[in-house]
């Protein structure tokens, strides 16, 4: 039956995955593990607030509450049905356990008349459906993750009891068989909004004490990073995939399942050989309630986000070698699994007994589960057992593990914080929008002012022109009428004068009588004409007055036009004043924008300080002062007199500033700051107690980056010295090689001129030469060639480190030869190191001489090197060492080597040299 978590390493390395193992197990008569033979028709009991995994809600403070809420680890036990093999082998025997689910008890039969009774939070029979298991074991934890808490769901039990079926079953053939992983993601996707929330997943396996990425098989050695302040564990190197729908999640599970290690054992045809860990990160945004504040206050209030992490752990099954039949590499896998499970059991025991020391660091499994047991997560454990009396011992061990786990108390904390990044982005968008809107309004206002000004000028010009033309036309018309009237009057008057003169002349020729009698008749028409002329003159005077009145009226209109023009000019002046006012408002708005930028910067600083305070559990100290103090302490020794001041202790700087801030200064723009920072890291690396913290915090990677990206030889020298200190640890040596460290050290050695820089680089490579596992890789990447290339310097300190590295390498080869590893000629001899060893064997420098003598002795212990050593004359140096060396142990080693080698004995007899 397909139950246990994992896949076997041996099969995986030979190209056999789960698909082939399933094909192999298809002929087995065993039935599916947890698929009940009879459908249960009872109504499933819903989980109540006191059900499995529930805990009180925590305070909704900005950081999720520094004070947690107690929550005990909840444990459920699940019994799988008998498989085909057990139905035959155990047909005459009763099950070793008896379940009482209604009272949540389990009875373990010690023999036919004696039983032990145990109580659990939930007891699940072999007929319990996958849905019921999910609802009572996992659903409360999943709901807590959606509310912003960390949660852990873990399966523990003997191999073949149904852990993988309970957690990781995909339900491809029957949807009712879906396991906890699939159902949990269904609930999470149903509750979140993908527009504002996010879900990301990592899928890992812990195999032979190495953390490997199931979504990226090439990433097979992920480092575990622990925060030195909060103790939180993270895996920054793991692949993190964002989930948008259930289909993509199922594809990821299938991909990860294909990369897990499994093997075929007597207890399980598809036995997991690794612990599988699924991490689901849920980030949810909360809507903040409006309290009637101003728009500015609302815009400056950061949104709240809740970050919950769900960890589903499918542990590999514990097994007894005598029962599983493991051998070869499968046996080594079983030992690693049992060691990690034993370390987990020790931690559970220590937590259950409230011990002052909990050995979390004994295994990578316990380091990864540090938050799940005794931490801040809400944890639910399901232990799986089988009914067979043949495995009563394993079943008892599993039950006792669950009983001890029930005594572990966690402090559940809400993971809630302010989303300052989102606020910063929103404020930047608002600022850009305000600036654009202000520019648009200002442009529209200026255009409107220009339009009104042009229109007013056009109207005034048109009115002036129209009034001037009308006035000129009216004046010309009246002048023409006046001239014509004067001409008519002059013509009439001239005619009347001529007529009057003619009449007077005619009257002079007549008699006086006629004149007297007719005088009245001749004067009367003249008087009438005079009266007519007077009337005409009066009429002309009236016309002249009317013309003058029209002229006055036109003058009044012209005055009104000028007044309108003045009014238009005043309007223009008013518009100019409005433009100035708008300009002032623009300047004021720009000042407000600058103020908003300042507030944005202050918010960013406040966010950093708040985050740091949250990490320090409410500490009131800030890092700014410590950082300034650190920089002043770094640079102070250069400014003070060495005779009057002492350098600040590196340990004190480490405590005051913190390792992360020191490492961050390695990337500073100021070269002096980088130099001082790398010197501090080198001093810290000299103490073994600090080395692991430096590596886990990324210090080794930063030092290698300095070798790659900088050309300053001082930085190269100090960084190489720090790497040399770190390379004294075997684990660090493998990390240095994996990150291309030997290439960087070789390149630094090729370009360096300073003997001290070469000494540091040679020391680092020499430390790497002492690792048996890295021999071939070190040589293939040019490590030996780099060592031999540094002899060009000729400085005794450099030559001493080169000789030490060659001696370490030769010692590892000698040890491998002694252990029976078959290999040909030494890699050192193939790279031409023997000639240099022989040439420098008689040097007067003690350190160089001692390492060269050791190298010759170790090379001579392998018979495959004897002919080359005879050819190069090394046999004479061995004879000299056996006689003259000041150290008795080296002298004895040389003598023993010469007398035990047939090739050397033959050559000595030919040369007639007596070494007795």
C-alpha positions in Angstrom: 0.0 0.0 0.0 1.2 3.5 -0.8 1.4 5.3 2.6 4.7 6.5 3.8 6.2 9.9 2.8 9.2 10.1 0.5 11.1 8.2 -2.2 14.2 6.1 -2.0 17.6 7.5 -2.7 19.1 4.5 -4.4 16.2 4.2 -6.8 16.2 7.9 -7.5 19.9 8.0 -8.3 19.5 5.0 -10.7 16.7 6.9 -12.5 13.8 5.0 -10.8 11.1 7.4 -9.6 7.7 6.9 -7.9 6.1 6.0 -11.2 8.3 3.0 -11.7 7.9 1.9 -8.0 4.2 2.0 -8.4 4.5 -0.3 -11.4 6.6 -2.7 -9.4 4.1 -2.7 -6.6 1.1 -3.3 -8.9 1.5 -7.1 -8.5 1.2 -6.8 -4.7 -2.0 -8.1 -3.1 -2.1 -5.4 -0.5 -5.2 -3.1 -0.5 -5.1 0.7 -0.4 -4.1 1.9 3.0 -6.9 4.2 4.2 -9.6 3.4 1.7 -12.3 1.7 3.9 -13.8 -1.4 2.6 -17.2 -0.3 3.9 -18.6 3.2 3.4 -19.5 4.8 6.7 -22.9 6.4 6.8 -22.6 8.1 10.2 -22.8 11.9 10.3 -19.4 13.5 10.8 -19.1 15.7 13.9 -18.1 19.3 13.1 -15.1 20.8 14.9 -16.1 23.0 17.8 -14.1 25.9 19.2 -12.4 23.4 21.5 -11.8 20.9 18.6 -8.5 19.8 17.3 -6.1 22.7 16.6 -8.3 25.5 17.9 -6.9 28.3 20.0 -8.1 31.7 21.3 -7.7 34.6 19.0 -4.8 36.9 19.7 -4.7 40.6 20.1 -4.8 42.5 16.8 -1.9 44.8 17.4 0.3 46.2 14.7 2.9 43.5 15.0 0.6 40.7 15.8 1.0 41.0 19.5 4.2 40.4 21.3 2.4 38.4 23.9 1.1 35.1 22.5 -1.8 33.0 23.4 -1.1 29.5 24.9 -2.1 26.7 22.6 -1.3 23.0 23.3 -0.2 20.7 20.4 -3.2 18.8 19.3 -2.8 15.1 18.5 -5.0 12.7 16.6 -4.4 9.0 16.1 -5.5 7.2 12.9 -5.6 3.4 12.4 -5.2 2.0 8.9 -7.0 -1.2 8.0 -5.3 -4.5 7.5 -3.6 -5.0 4.2 -3.5 -8.2 2.2 -0.4 -9.5 3.8 -1.7 -8.9 7.3 -5.0 -10.6 6.5 -3.1 -13.8 5.7 -0.3 -13.6 8.3 -2.3 -12.3 11.2 -5.6 -14.2 10.4 -5.5 -16.0 13.8 -4.6 -13.0 15.9 -6.6 -10.0 17.1 -5.6 -6.4 16.4 -3.1 -5.1 18.9 -5.2 -1.9 19.4 -8.8 -1.3 20.2 -10.3 2.2 19.4 -13.1 3.9 21.3 -13.7 7.0 19.2 -16.8 8.1 21.1 -14.7 8.7 24.3 -11.5 9.5 22.3 -9.6 6.6 23.8 -7.3 3.9 22.5 -6.5 0.6 24.2 -3.2 -1.1 23.4 -3.2 -4.9 24.1 0.0 -5.9 25.8 -1.2 -9.5 25.8 -4.5 -11.4 25.9 -5.5 -10.2 29.3 -3.7 -6.9 29.9 -4.2 -3.5 28.1 -3.0 0.1 28.4 -5.5 2.9 27.8 -4.5 6.3 26.2 -6.5 9.4 25.5 -6.1 11.6 22.5 -7.7 14.8 21.1 -9.3 12.7 18.3 -9.4 9.0 17.6 -10.0 8.0 13.9 -10.9 4.5 13.0 -9.9 2.6 9.8 -13.3 3.7 8.4 -12.8 7.4 8.9 -13.0 9.3 5.6 -10.4 11.7 4.3 -12.9 14.5 4.6 -13.4 13.8 8.3 -9.7 13.5 8.9 -9.2 16.9 7.3 -12.0 18.6 9.3 -10.9 17.4 12.7 -7.1 17.6 12.2 -6.3 20.3 9.6 -9.2 22.6 9.0 -8.9 24.6 12.3 -5.2 25.1 11.6 -5.9 26.3 8.0 -8.5 28.7 9.3 -5.9 30.1 11.8 -3.5 30.6 8.9 -6.1 32.6 7.0 -6.5 34.7 10.1 -2.8 35.5 10.3 -1.3 32.7 12.5 1.4 30.2 11.6 0.2 26.6 11.5 1.8 23.2 11.3 0.2 19.9 10.3 2.5 16.8 10.7 2.1 13.0 10.3 4.3 10.6 12.3 4.3 6.9 12.4 5.9 3.6 11.3 6.7 3.1 7.7 3.7 1.8 5.8 1.0 3.2 8.1 -0.5 5.8 5.8 1.2 9.1 6.5 1.5 10.1 2.8 -2.0 8.9 2.1 -3.3 11.1 4.9 -1.4 14.2 3.8 -0.4 14.1 0.2 -3.0 12.0 -1.7 -4.0 13.9 -4.8 -7.3 12.1 -5.4 -6.8 11.8 -9.2 -8.8 8.6 -9.4 -11.3 9.3 -6.6 -11.9 12.8 -5.4 -12.9 11.5 -2.0 -9.3 10.3 -1.5 -7.9 13.8 -1.6 -5.4 14.4 1.3 -4.9 17.3 3.7 -2.6 19.2 1.3 -5.1 19.4 -1.5 -8.1 20.1 0.7 -6.2 22.8 2.6 -5.3 24.7 -0.6 -9.0 24.4 -1.8 -10.1 26.1 1.4 -7.4 28.8 1.2 -8.2 29.6 -2.4 -11.9 29.8 -1.5 -11.3 32.3 1.3 -8.7 34.7 -0.3 -9.1 37.4 -2.9 -6.4 37.1 -5.5 -6.7 40.8 -6.4 -5.5 41.9 -3.0 -4.1 38.7 -1.4 -1.3 36.4 -2.4 -0.4 32.7 -2.0 3.0 31.2 -2.5 4.3 27.7 -2.1 7.7 26.0 -1.5 8.0 22.2 -1.6 11.2 20.6 0.0 12.6 17.3 1.2 15.1 16.6 3.9 17.2 13.8 2.6 20.3 12.5 4.5 20.5 15.8 6.5 20.4 18.0 3.3 17.5 20.2 2.4 16.6 19.8 -1.2 14.2 21.6 -3.5 11.5 19.3 -5.0 10.5 22.0 -7.5 14.2 22.5 -8.6 16.2 19.3 -8.3 19.4 21.1 -9.1 19.0 23.1 -5.9 20.0 20.2 -3.6 21.8 21.9 -0.7 19.6 24.7 0.7 21.0 26.5 3.7 18.9 27.0 6.8 19.1 30.6 8.0 18.1 31.5 11.6 17.5 35.1 12.8 19.9 35.6 15.7 17.4 37.9 17.5 14.0 36.4 16.9 15.1 32.8 16.3 12.8 32.5 13.2 14.0 30.0 10.6 13.9 30.7 6.9 15.1 29.0 3.7 16.0 31.9 1.3 17.4 29.6 -1.3 14.1 27.6 -1.8 12.0 28.1 -4.9 8.8 30.1 -4.1 5.9 29.7 -6.6 2.8 32.0 -6.5 -0.4 30.0 -6.7 -3.4 31.4 -8.6 -5.6 28.3 -8.9 -6.0 24.7 -7.7 -4.8 23.1 -11.0 -1.4 24.8 -10.8 -1.0 23.6 -7.2 -1.8 20.0 -8.1 0.8 20.2 -10.9 3.4 21.4 -8.4 2.6 18.6 -6.0 3.0 16.1 -8.9 6.3 17.6 -9.9 7.6 17.5 -6.3 6.3 13.9 -5.8 8.2 12.8 -8.9 11.5 14.1 -7.4 11.2 12.5 -3.9 13.3 9.5 -2.9 11.7 6.2 -2.4 12.7 2.5 -2.0 11.1 -0.9 -2.0 11.4 -2.5 1.4 9.8 -5.5 3.1 7.4 -3.2 5.0 6.4 -0.9 2.2 6.8 -1.3 -1.6 7.1 2.5 -1.9 8.8 3.5 1.3 9.7 7.2 1.7 13.3 7.9 2.3 13.1 11.6 3.0 10.9 14.0 5.0 8.7 16.1 2.8 7.9 19.7 3.8 5.2 21.8 2.1 5.3 25.5 3.0 2.3 27.7 2.1 2.7 31.5 2.6 -0.6 33.4 2.8 -0.6 37.2 2.7 -3.9 39.0 3.2 -4.7 42.7 3.2 -7.2 44.1 5.7 -9.6 46.9 5.0 -9.1 49.8 7.5 -12.2 51.4 8.8 -12.8 55.1 8.2 -13.1 57.3 11.4 -14.0 60.6 9.7 -10.5 62.0 9.6 -9.2 64.3 6.8 -8.3 63.0 3.4 -4.6 63.6 4.2 -4.8 61.5 7.4 -6.5 58.7 5.5 -3.9 58.7 2.7 -1.1 58.5 5.2 -2.5 55.6 7.2 -0.7 52.4 6.1 -2.9 49.3 5.3 -2.7 46.3 7.6 -1.6 42.9 6.2 -1.7 39.5 7.9 1.0 36.9 7.0 0.2 33.3 7.9 2.4 30.3 7.0 1.1 26.7 6.8 3.7 24.0 7.1 2.7 20.4 6.2 5.3 17.9 7.2 5.2 14.3 5.8 7.8 12.5 7.9 9.6 9.5 6.6 8.5 6.4 8.5 10.5 5.0 11.4 11.6 1.4 10.8 13.6 -1.5 12.3 16.3 -2.8 10.0 15.6 -6.3 11.0 12.0 -6.0 9.7 12.5 -3.7 6.7 15.4 -5.6 5.3 17.3 -2.5 4.3 20.8 -2.9 3.1 23.5 -0.9 1.3 22.6 2.7 0.6 19.0 2.0 1.7 20.4 1.1 5.1 22.3 4.4 5.3 19.0 6.2 4.5 17.2 4.3 7.2 19.9 5.3 9.7 19.6 9.0 8.8 15.8 8.8 9.1 15.9 7.2 12.5 18.5 9.7 13.7 16.4 12.7 12.7 13.3 11.2 14.2 15.2 10.4 17.4 16.4 14.0 17.6 12.7 15.1 17.1 11.7 12.8 20.0 14.4 14.3 22.3 13.1 17.8 21.6 9.5 16.7 22.3 10.6 15.1 25.6 12.5 18.2 26.6 9.6 20.5 25.8 7.1 18.1 27.6 9.3 18.1 30.7 9.9 21.9 30.6 13.6 21.4 30.3 15.9 24.5 30.3 17.7 23.1 27.2 15.9 21.8 24.1 18.4 20.3 21.6 16.9 21.8 18.4 20.3 22.0 16.7 20.9 18.3 16.8 19.2 17.8 13.5 18.1 19.9 10.5 14.6 18.5 10.9 14.3 19.9 14.5 15.7 23.2 13.3 13.0 23.4 10.6 10.3 22.5 13.2 11.5 24.9 15.9 8.4 27.1 15.5 6.0 24.1 15.4 7.0 22.7 18.8 7.4 25.3 21.6 7.2 28.2 19.2 4.5 30.5 17.9 2.7 28.1 15.5 -0.6 26.4 16.0 0.4 22.7 15.6 -1.7 19.6 14.8 -0.1 16.2 14.8 -1.7 13.0 13.4 0.0 9.7 14.4 -0.6 6.7 12.1 -0.6 3.2 13.4 -1.2 -0.3 12.0 -3.3 -3.1 13.6 -0.8 -5.9 13.2 0.4 -7.5 16.6 3.7 -8.2 14.9 4.5 -4.5 15.0 3.3 -3.9 18.6 6.6 -2.3 19.6 6.6 0.2 16.8 2.9 1.0 17.5 3.7 1.5 21.2 6.6 3.9 20.3 4.3 5.9 18.1 1.6 6.2 20.7 4.0 7.3 23.4 5.4 9.9 20.9 1.9 11.3 20.5 1.3 11.3 24.3 4.4 13.3 24.9 3.6 15.8 22.1 0.3 16.5 23.8 2.2 18.0 26.7 3.9 20.6 24.5 2.6 24.2 24.8 3.0 26.8 22.0 2.5 30.5 22.3 0.3 31.3 19.3 0.9 34.8 17.9 -0.9 36.8 15.3 1.3 37.9 12.4 -0.1 41.3 11.6 1.9 44.3 10.5 1.6 47.6 8.6 2.2 47.5 4.8 4.5 50.5 4.5 5.6 49.5 1.0 2.0 49.6 -0.3 1.5 53.0 1.5 4.7 54.4 -0.1 3.6 53.3 -3.6 0.1 54.8 -3.1 1.6 58.1 -1.9 3.9 58.2 -4.8 1.0 57.7 -7.2 -1.1 60.4 -5.4 1.9 62.8 -5.6 2.3 62.2 -9.4 -1.5 62.6 -9.9 -1.5 65.9 -7.9 1.5 67.2 -9.9 -0.1 66.3 -13.2 -3.5 67.8 -12.2 -1.8 71.0 -11.0 0.1 71.3 -14.3 -3.1 70.8 -16.3 -5.0 73.3 -14.3 -2.2 75.9 -14.5 -2.0 75.4 -18.3 -5.7 75.7 -18.7 -5.8 78.9 -16.6 -3.0 80.6 -18.5 -4.7 79.7 -21.8 -8.0 81.2 -20.5 -6.2 84.4 -19.4 -4.6 84.7 -22.8 -7.9 84.1 -24.6 -9.8 86.7 -22.5 -7.0 89.2 -23.0 -6.9 88.8 -26.8 -10.7 88.9 -27.0 -10.9 92.1 -25.0 -8.3 93.8 -27.1 -10.1 92.8 -30.3 -13.4 94.1 -29.0 -11.9 97.4 -27.9 -10.2 97.9 -31.2 -13.3 97.1 -33.2 -15.4 99.5 -31.0 -12.9 102.3 -31.5 -12.8 101.8 -35.2 -16.6 101.6 -35.5 -17.1 104.8 -33.4 -14.4 106.7 -35.3 -15.9 105.7 -38.7 -19.5 106.7 -37.6 -18.3 110.0 -36.2 -16.4 110.9 -39.3 -19.3 110.0 -41.6 -21.8 112.0 -39.5 -19.4 115.0 -39.4 -18.8 114.9 -43.1 -22.6 114.6 -43.8 -23.4 117.7 -41.7 -20.5 119.7 -43.2 -21.8 118.9 -46.7 -25.4 119.9 -45.7 -24.1 123.1 -44.2 -22.1 124.1 -47.2 -25.0 123.4 -49.6 -27.3 125.5 -47.4 -24.8 128.4 -47.4 -24.5 128.2 -51.1 -28.3 128.3 -51.6 -28.6 131.2 -49.3 -25.9 133.1 -51.1 -27.4 132.4 -54.4 -30.9 133.5 -53.3 -29.5 136.6 -51.6 -27.5 137.5 -54.8 -30.6 137.0 -56.9 -32.6 139.2 -54.6 -30.0 141.9 -54.6 -29.9 142.0 -58.4 -33.7 142.0 -58.5 -33.9 144.8 -56.0 -31.3 146.9 -57.8 -33.2 146.4 -61.0 -36.4 147.5 -59.4 -34.8 150.5 -57.9 -33.4 151.6 -61.2 -36.8 151.3 -62.8 -38.4 153.3 -60.1 -35.9 156.1 -60.5 -37.1 156.8 -64.0 -40.7 157.1 -63.1 -42.3 159.9 -61.4 -42.4 160.5 -57.8 -46.1 159.9 -57.8 -45.8 156.6 -59.2 -43.2 155.9 -56.7 -45.3 156.9 -53.8 -48.4 155.1 -55.0 -46.7 152.0 -55.9 -44.1 152.1 -53.1 -46.1 149.9 -50.7 -46.6 147.3 -53.4 -42.9 147.0 -54.4 -41.7 146.9 -50.8 -44.1 144.2 -49.6 -42.5 141.4 -51.8 -39.1 142.4 -50.5 -40.2 142.2 -47.0 -41.6 138.8 -47.6 -38.3 137.6 -49.1 -36.4 139.0 -46.1 -38.8 137.1 -43.8 -38.2 134.0 -45.8 -34.4 134.4 -45.6 -34.7 134.9 -41.8 -36.7 131.7 -41.5 -34.0 129.9 -43.6 -31.2 131.3 -41.5 -33.1 130.2 -38.4 -33.5 126.8 -39.9 -29.8 126.6 -40.7 -29.0 127.7 -37.2 -31.2 124.9 -35.9 -29.5 122.4 -38.2 -26.2 123.7 -37.0 -27.2 123.2 -33.4 -28.5 119.7 -34.2 -25.2 118.9 -35.8 -23.3 120.2 -32.8 -25.6 118.1 -30.5 -24.8 115.1 -32.7 -21.1 115.9 -32.5 -21.5 116.1 -28.7 -23.3 112.8 -28.6 -20.6 111.2 -30.7 -18.0 112.7 -28.3 -20.0 111.2 -25.4 -19.9 107.8 -27.2 -16.2 108.1 -27.7 -15.8 108.9 -24.1 -17.9 105.9 -23.2 -15.7 103.8 -25.5 -12.6 105.0 -23.8 -14.2 104.3 -20.4 -14.9 100.7 -21.6 -11.3 100.5 -22.7 -10.2 101.6 -19.3 -12.6 99.0 -17.7 -11.1 96.4 -20.0 -7.6 97.3 -18.9 -8.7 97.1 -15.3 -10.1 93.6 -16.1 -6.8 92.7 -17.6 -5.0 93.9 -14.5 -7.4 91.9 -12.4 -6.7 88.8 -14.5 -2.9 89.4 -14.1 -3.4 89.6 -10.3 -5.3 86.3 -10.5 -2.4 84.8 -12.5 0.0 86.0 -9.8 -2.3 84.4 -7.1 -2.3 81.1 -9.0 1.4 81.3 -9.3 1.7 81.7 -5.5 -0.7 78.8 -5.0 1.4 76.7 -7.3 4.5 77.5 -5.2 2.5 76.7 -2.1 1.4 73.4 -3.6 5.0 72.6 -4.6 6.0 73.2 -0.9 3.2 70.8 0.2 4.5 68.2 -2.3 8.0 68.6 -0.8 6.5 68.2 2.6 4.7 65.0 1.4 8.1 63.7 0.1 9.6 64.4 3.6 6.7 62.7 5.3 7.1 59.7 2.9 10.8 59.5 3.9 9.9 59.7 7.6 7.3 57.0 7.1 10.0 54.8 5.5 12.3 55.4 8.4 9.5 54.8 10.8 8.7 51.5 9.0 12.3 50.3 9.3 12.4 51.3 13.0 9.1 49.7 13.7 10.1 46.5 11.9 13.4 46.4 13.9 11.5 47.0 17.1 9.1 44.2 16.3 12.0 41.9 15.7 13.5 42.8 19.1 10.1 42.1 20.9 9.4 45.6 21.9 13.0 46.8 22.5 13.2 50.6 22.6 16.7 50.7 21.1 17.1 51.8 17.5 19.8 50.8 15.1 20.7 54.3 13.8 22.8 55.2 16.9 24.4 51.8 17.0 25.3 52.1 13.3 26.9 55.6 13.8 28.7 54.3 16.9 29.9 51.4 14.8 31.3 53.6 12.1 32.9 55.9 14.6 34.5 52.9 16.3 35.7 51.6 13.0 37.4 54.8 11.9 38.5 56.0 15.4 41.7 53.9 15.5 43.0 55.7 12.4 42.5 59.2 14.0 43.9 58.5 17.4 47.4 58.1 18.6 48.1 54.3 18.8 50.1 54.9 22.0 47.3 56.8 23.8 44.1 54.9 22.8 43.0 51.3 22.6 41.2 49.8 19.7 37.6 48.9 20.4 37.2 45.1 21.0 35.6 43.3 18.0 33.4 41.3 20.3 31.9 44.5 21.8 31.2 45.9 18.3 29.6 42.6 17.4 27.3 42.8 20.4 26.4 46.5 20.0 25.9 46.6 16.2 24.9 43.1 15.2 26.2 40.9 12.5 23.7 41.9 9.8 24.7 45.5 9.9 28.4 44.7 9.8 27.8 42.5 6.7 25.7 45.2 5.1 28.7 47.6 5.2 30.6 45.2 3.0 28.5 46.6 0.1 29.0 50.3 1.1 30.1 52.8 -1.6 32.9 54.1 0.5 36.0 52.0 0.0 37.3 52.9 3.5 34.0 51.6 5.1 34.3 48.3 3.1 37.9 47.9 4.2 37.1 48.4 7.9 34.0 46.2 7.7 35.9 43.3 6.1 38.6 43.6 8.8 35.9 43.3 11.5 34.4 40.2 9.7 37.9 38.7 9.4 38.5 39.2 13.2 35.1 37.7 14.0 35.7 34.7 11.7 38.9 34.0 13.6 36.8 32.8 16.6 35.1 29.4 16.0 32.0 30.4 17.9 31.2 33.1 15.4 31.8 31.2 12.2 28.5 29.5 11.9 26.6 32.7 12.5 28.7 34.5 9.8 28.0 31.7 7.2 24.2 31.5 8.0 23.9 35.3 7.8 25.4 35.3 4.3 28.9 36.5 5.3 30.7 33.8 3.3 28.8 34.8 0.1 29.6 38.5 0.7 33.3 37.8 1.2 33.4 35.8 -2.1 31.5 38.6 -3.8 34.3 41.0 -2.6 36.9 38.9 -4.3 34.9 38.8 -7.5 33.8 42.5 -7.7 36.6 44.6 -6.2 40.1 45.3 -7.3 41.4 46.7 -4.1 44.3 44.4 -2.9 43.8 45.3 0.7 40.2 44.1 0.5 41.4 40.9 -1.3 44.0 40.3 1.4 41.6 40.7 4.4 38.7 38.8 2.7 41.0 35.9 1.8 42.1 35.8 5.4 38.5 35.7 6.6 37.7 32.9 4.1 40.8 31.0 5.3 39.4 31.2 8.9 36.0 30.0 7.8 37.6 27.2 5.7 38.9 25.5 8.9 35.3 24.1 9.3 34.5 21.0 7.1 30.9 22.2 6.4 32.1 25.6 5.4 34.7 24.0 3.1 31.9 22.4 1.0 30.0 25.7 0.9 33.1 27.5 -0.4 33.6 24.9 -3.1 29.9 25.0 -4.1 29.9 28.8 -4.5 33.0 28.8 -6.8 35.4 29.8 -4.1 38.4 27.9 -5.5 38.0 29.8 -8.9 37.9 33.1 -7.1 40.9 32.3 -4.9 42.9 31.1 -7.9 42.1 34.3 -9.8 43.0 36.4 -6.8 46.3 34.6 -6.5 47.1 35.1 -10.2 46.6 38.8 -10.0 48.1 39.5 -6.6 51.6 41.0 -6.0 51.5 41.5 -2.3 53.1 38.5 -0.4 50.6 38.9 2.5 47.7 38.6 0.0 49.3 35.5 -1.5 49.9 34.1 2.0 46.1 34.5 2.9 45.0 32.9 -0.4 47.4 30.0 0.0 46.3 29.5 3.6 42.6 29.3 2.5 43.5 26.7 -0.3 45.6 24.8 2.1 42.7 24.4 4.5 40.5 23.2 1.6 43.2 20.6 0.7 42.6 18.9 4.0 39.1 17.7 3.1 38.9 14.1 1.8 35.7 14.7 -0.1 37.0 17.7 -2.1 40.2 16.1 -3.5 39.0 15.6 -7.1 37.0 18.7 -7.4 39.7 20.9 -5.9 42.2 19.6 -8.4 39.8 19.9 -11.4 39.0 23.5 -10.6 42.7 24.5 -10.5 43.4 24.5 -6.7 46.8 22.6 -7.0 47.8 24.7 -10.0 47.1 27.9 -8.0 49.2 26.7 -5.1 52.1 25.8 -7.3 51.7 29.1 -9.1 52.2 31.1 -5.9 55.7 29.8 -5.4 56.8 32.5 -7.8 56.6 35.0 -4.9 59.5 33.3 -3.1 58.4 34.7 0.3 58.9 32.3 3.1 55.4 32.8 4.6 53.8 32.1 1.2 56.0 29.0 0.6 55.1 27.7 4.1 51.4 27.8 3.3 51.9 26.2 -0.1 53.9 23.4 1.5 51.1 23.0 4.1 48.5 22.7 1.4 50.5 20.1 -0.5 51.1 18.1 2.8 47.4 18.2 3.6 46.5 17.0 0.1 49.1 14.2 0.2 47.8 13.1 3.7 44.2 12.8 2.3 45.5 10.7 -0.6 47.5 8.5 1.8 44.5 8.0 4.0 42.3 7.0 1.0 45.0 4.6 -0.1 45.2 3.1 3.4 41.3 2.6 3.5 41.5 0.6 0.2 40.4 3.2 -2.3 41.9 2.2 -5.6 43.6 5.0 -7.5 46.6 5.4 -9.8 49.4 7.9 -9.5 49.0 10.9 -7.1 47.2 13.9 -8.4 50.0 16.0 -7.0 52.6 14.2 -9.0 50.4 14.5 -12.1 50.3 18.3 -11.6 54.1 18.5 -11.3 54.3 19.2 -7.6 57.0 16.5 -6.9 59.8 18.3 -8.5 59.2 21.4 -6.4 58.9 19.3 -3.3 62.3 17.7 -4.0 63.9 21.0 -4.8 62.8 22.6 -1.5 63.3 19.6 0.7 66.6 20.9 2.1 65.4 24.5 2.8 66.5 26.1 6.0 63.0 27.5 6.9 61.6 25.2 9.6 57.9 25.6 8.7 58.5 24.9 5.0 60.8 22.0 5.7 58.5 20.2 8.1 55.5 20.3 5.7 57.6 19.1 2.8 59.0 16.2 4.8 55.4 15.2 5.7 54.3 15.5 2.1 57.1 13.2 0.9 56.3 10.6 3.6 52.6 10.6 2.7 53.3 10.4 -1.0 55.6 7.5 -0.5 53.0 5.4 1.4 51.2 4.7 -1.9 53.1 2.2 -4.0 51.8 3.8 -7.2 53.9 6.8 -6.5 57.2 4.9 -5.8 58.6 4.8 -9.4 58.0 8.5 -10.0 59.6 9.3 -6.6 62.7 7.2 -7.5 62.9 8.9 -10.9 62.8 12.4 -9.3 65.3 11.5 -6.7 62.9 11.7 -3.8 64.2 8.4 -2.4 67.4 10.2 -1.3 65.3 12.8 0.6 63.4 10.0 2.3 66.6 8.4 3.4 67.9 11.7 4.7 64.6 12.3 6.6 64.7 8.9 8.2 68.2 9.7 9.5 68.3 13.5 10.1 64.8 14.7 10.8 64.5 16.5 14.1 61.0 15.1 14.8 61.0 11.5 15.8 57.4 10.8 14.4 58.4 12.0 10.9 61.7 10.1 11.1 59.9 6.9 12.0 57.2 7.4 9.3 60.0 7.9 6.6 61.8 4.7 7.8 58.6 2.7 7.9 57.7 3.9 4.4 61.1 2.9 2.9 61.1 -0.5 4.5 57.5 -1.4 3.5 57.7 -0.5 -0.2 59.1 -3.2 -2.5 60.1 -0.6 -5.1 62.0 1.5 -2.6 63.8 -1.7 -1.1 64.8 -2.8 -4.6 66.3 0.6 -5.4 68.1 0.8 -2.1 69.6 -2.6 -2.6 70.7 -1.5 -6.1 72.3 1.6 -4.7 73.7 -0.4 -1.7 72.1 2.0 0.8 71.6 0.6 4.3 68.6 2.1 6.2 68.7 -0.1 9.3 
